[in-house]
Amino acid sequence: MSPHGRSDLAPRPVPRSSLELCRVFNRLAMQGFGGVLPVAQIELVERAGWLTREEFVETLSVAQVLPGPNVCNLALMVGDRFFGWRGALAALGGMMLVPLLIVLVLAAAYDHWAHLPAVAGALRGMGAVAAGLVIATALKLGAALKTNPLGVPLCLALTGATFAAVALARLPMVWVVQGLGSLAIALAWWRLR
């Protein structure tokens, strides 16, 4: 049995149309205050069942090294997987349209009320919630490391090195991705041989 209660022989659900893809990505975007990534895992893996945890981690890994916002890259790749370029546009449209309108309205409101202490406090609180969601998602997706070709210890070592390089040494993200990312790719390639 899979984590979704289906036997491994049962066909996995797929989106029925580009419109459903658009609707799910819009629902995902509308829940993601401070970051959509934690919600993306819940919607695409747990609720819709369109991707396994391993597929989600692999797709997210590629999305993170491509230029542009990670979750937009993820939407394009998932949409393309099911409906080609039409699916990619539908998923990206679902991700962006309503949130863009909301952000424009909120930006105008912030410009008007930014001087109020309550507004600054609310923004600090949202930042803490977003950080908590990212940490919870990382812990939940950690189970997918069991099947990673690098193994759990090496993945944790690379994670620690990445944290040290970015948070402690304050190295530019481009250098860290090029350096540690290239090392991780080379190690995975070597292990898969």
Protein Blocks (a to p, Z undefined) as FASTA:
>chain_A
ZZkopafkbccdddfbfklmmmmmmmmmmmmghiaklmmmmmmmmmnomacfklmmmmmm
mmmmpgcjfklmmmmmmmmmmnojmlmmmmmmmmmmmmmmmmmmmmmmmmmmmmpmklmm
mmmmmmmmmmmmmmmmmmmmmmmmmmpmnbjmlmmmmmmmmmmmmmmnopafklmmmmmm
mmmmmmmmmmmZZ
